C-alpha cells in the first residue's frame, strides 16, 4: 500500500487557496503512485479557528467547500482530511473522499490490503517537548496494537499558534518514516518496501529557533505586513528579537531604533551599532534625554518634593514606546515586542512601555533560554550578536548603575523557581523543599500572582513552551491567594 502524508501551511478561511494547495499535493502524490492521500485537520479551513466555529455561516461554507473540493479530486485516489475543529459537534472527525464521493465523518481506523491503519489527523501546536513525545507515542501504539500508525500535522503559524509538521508513519514491526519539522513536505510511503528512517529533528534550541522564525514569517505574510521595527537597546532580549526578525523577513525589512537615555552606557549604544553593522539593517539613533527632561519639567508641579524613582524610570520606557510606535505609524512597519517570559512572569516590565508591540517574539522563553538561543543563533547564523551583549550583566538602564539583580534573583535561580511554579505547578513547599531559599520562593510566587494585570495587556506571544501565559495558563486578576 502506498500512502501519501501531506503537511502544508494553510490560511484560515481561505477555502479556495487551501483547496488549490491540497490539489497540488494530490497531483504530486499521484505521480508517486499513492493510493491514499492524508491531510491534517484544518487543511481545508485553516487553523486555529477559535471563535469562527461558532458562526453558522462559517460552518455552512465549510460543508460547501468539502463538496466543491470533492468534485475536483481524482476518482482513483482516496483522500482523507480532518475536520474536528471546524465542525466540533461531529461525532467522528474525518472526511473521506472515495471515487469522488464524500463519506463524511468516517472513523479514524480503516482497513487496507489486510492491514488496519490508524489515522491521526489532529493538528498539534508546537512546544519544545511535543514532537518527540508524539512520535514515541505513535510508535508504541503501532507496536502494541499491531497497526499502521499514520500521523499528519500542519506546518505553519497563525496568530500565536505554531504548527511544527513532524508527520510520520510507523509500522508494527518498528519501521518508520518521519517528515521534517517546520517545512512543507509530501512523502509517498510504500508500506511494503519502506525501511527505517530516523530523521534528526534537532535539539530544543534548534526547534525553538525554527518555530519563532516561522511564527514571525507567517504572522507578517498572513496579515499583510512586510516590515518590522524594533527598539534595539544593546541588551540580549532586543538583540535576539532583531536576529530572529532578520531570519524571518530579511535584513531589508527590519528597521531598528536606538533610543539611549541619560542613563544608557556608551557600550550599549556601541554594541547596538555593531549589531546593525553585522546584519546590514537600517537604523536610527535618537536620544530620549531631551524629551525626558521636558517631560520631567512638565511634571514638576506634581512631582515636587519627591525623589527620583519608579515613575521617572517608567517614563523613559514609555517614551521609547512612543517613538517606536511613531515610526511604526509613519512607515507601516510593525513594532515587535522584546519582553521575555521571566519578565512577563514577575511583572518586571513597564505597561505601555516595554510591554508594548504587536507581537511578542520571546515572551514564552525564560531569560536563560534567551541566552541559549543567542548562542545558537551566533553559531548557526553568522555571529550577528556581539559577544559583549551576551556577556554583560542584564540591566534596564533606567537609573544609574541599575542591574536586574537589584530587583530580582539571579536569572538562573529565578528561572528555576519560575519553571517549577509555572510549568510544573508545584506547591511552594515542594519548591522550597528542593533547596531554594524560602524568602526568594515566596517573593517570586507573590510577583507572579499579582502581575497578572500586566500580562492581560501584553500582545499575543508566539507559543513554544506548552504553558504559555494567557493560553494554557490563565488566572483571574486578583491580589488574593487561595
DAZIBEL-V963404 format. One record per run of one state. SS is the DSSP state (a for helix, b for strand, c for the rest). FROM is the first residue (numbers start at 0). TO is the last residue. Records with the same first field share a line. If there is no record, write none. Layout:
SS->FROM-TO ; FROM-TO
This chain:
c->0-0 ; 7-13 ; 31-34 ; 38-48 ; 54-54 ; 70-76 ; 82-92 ; 98-99 ; 106-107 ; 112-113 ; 120-123 ; 125-128 ; 145-146 ; 151-153 ; 158-159 ; 165-166 ; 170-174 ; 178-179 ; 181-183 ; 190-202 ; 223-226 ; 231-234 ; 249-249 ; 258-264 ; 279-280 ; 285-287 ; 298-298 ; 303-308 ; 331-332 ; 337-339 ; 346-357 ; 360-365 ; 380-385 ; 391-402 ; 406-409 ; 423-426 ; 433-436 ; 450-450 ; 455-459 ; 461-467 ; 469-471 ; 473-481
b->1-6 ; 35-37 ; 77-81 ; 93-97 ; 100-105 ; 108-111 ; 114-119 ; 124-124 ; 147-150 ; 154-157 ; 160-164 ; 167-169 ; 175-177 ; 180-180 ; 184-189 ; 227-230 ; 253-257 ; 281-284 ; 333-336 ; 358-359 ; 460-460 ; 468-468 ; 472-472
a->14-30 ; 49-53 ; 55-69 ; 129-144 ; 203-222 ; 235-248 ; 250-252 ; 265-278 ; 288-297 ; 299-302 ; 309-330 ; 340-345 ; 366-379 ; 386-390 ; 403-405 ; 410-422 ; 427-432 ; 437-449 ; 451-454
